[in-house]
Amino acid sequence: DCSMLSLDNIGHTAFGVDFDAVRGNKSPFVDATLGIVKCSTERFFNPLLIIPAFWFFSSNKREFMEHLKTLDHYGEESVKNRREILASGKEQKQRFFLDILLTTTDDKGNGLTPSEIRDEVNTFLFEGHDTVSNSLMWTLYHLSCNPDVQQKLVDELIAVVGDKEVPLLEEIAKLEYLNMVVKESHRLSPPVPSV
């Protein structure tokens, strides 16, 4: 499922967290993310729930707030764990988006507050996974409708990456046709059609 794959990718690359969602591991974060999507969709399609007074007293709001509480807790725990790793002084093989949030300061030396970092983590994970999964889904759809393009992309992948399971960063930069395919897919079916 594209949604689970994008959760795993964003969790790992941005925060150093492995949800293992693709394999069906239902972590509290994954469950809460899916729950918020469900509640938001229900609210969007139910005319009564769009009215704040109706929504305020609805079971939809109670469920939404419970999922949000889980996301906040998870965000706070992720920040705490990563802060401890950075404070240990051990050399890190990989730097994550969260590391940048934790170490960046303004010109007065002030960093983000814990609640600001938690909110950034939640926004990045929640909104990022949705956008990435939509992009991936539409790109795969367009590739399935265009077998000639699909074959040309496979040929490029074989030529540049070979039979390796994971390409090197330098190899990814050389995948020009893949870049064009993704851009064309975004043009035809934007992952965020309106803002």
Residue, then its C-alpha position, 0 to 999 in steps of 0.5 A: d500500500c502506497s500510504m504505508l510505504s510512504l510512512d515507512n520512508i518518511g519515518h526512516t529518512a526524516f526521523g530515523v524511526d522504522f514503523d515497519a508499516v508495510r509489513g503490517n506493524k500497526s504502531p500507535f503512530v500508524d493507527a493514529t495517522l490512519g484514524i485522523v485520515k478517517c475522521s477528517t474524511e468523515r467530517f469532510f463528507n458529512p454536512l453536519l460535521i462541517i458545522p463547528a457546533f455539531w462537530f464539537f459534540s460529535s463522536n467524530k471529534r472525540e475520536f479525532m482528538e484521541h488520535l491527535k493526542t497519540l500523535d502528540h505523544y509520539g512526536e514528543e517521544s521521538v523528539k526526546n529519544r533523538r535529543e538523547i542520541l544527539a546529546s550522547g555525542k556518538e558519531q551518527k552515520q546519518r543526519f535526519f530532518l529531526d536533527i536539523l530541527l533540534t540543533t538549528t538556532d536563530d541569530k540570537g541562539n534560540g532554538l525551537t521550543p519542544s512544542e514547536i518541534r513536536d508540531e513540525v514532526n507531526t506535520f511533516l509525518f502526517e502531511g508528508h506521508d499523504t502527499v508522498s503516497n498520492s504522488l507514488m500512487w499516481t506515478l504508478y498509475h500513469l506508468s501502468c497506462n504507458p508500458d513504453v514509458q515503463q520499459k524505458l524507465v526500467d531500461e534506465l534503472i538497469a543501466v544506471v543502478g544495475d542489479k543492486e537493491v538500493p541505489l547510491l545517491e550518485e546513481i539516483a542523481k543520474l536517473e534523468y528519465l525517472n525525474m521526468v516521469v515523476k514531474e510529468s505525473h505531477r503535472l497530470s495528477p498533482p499530489v496536492p491539487s489545490v491549496 
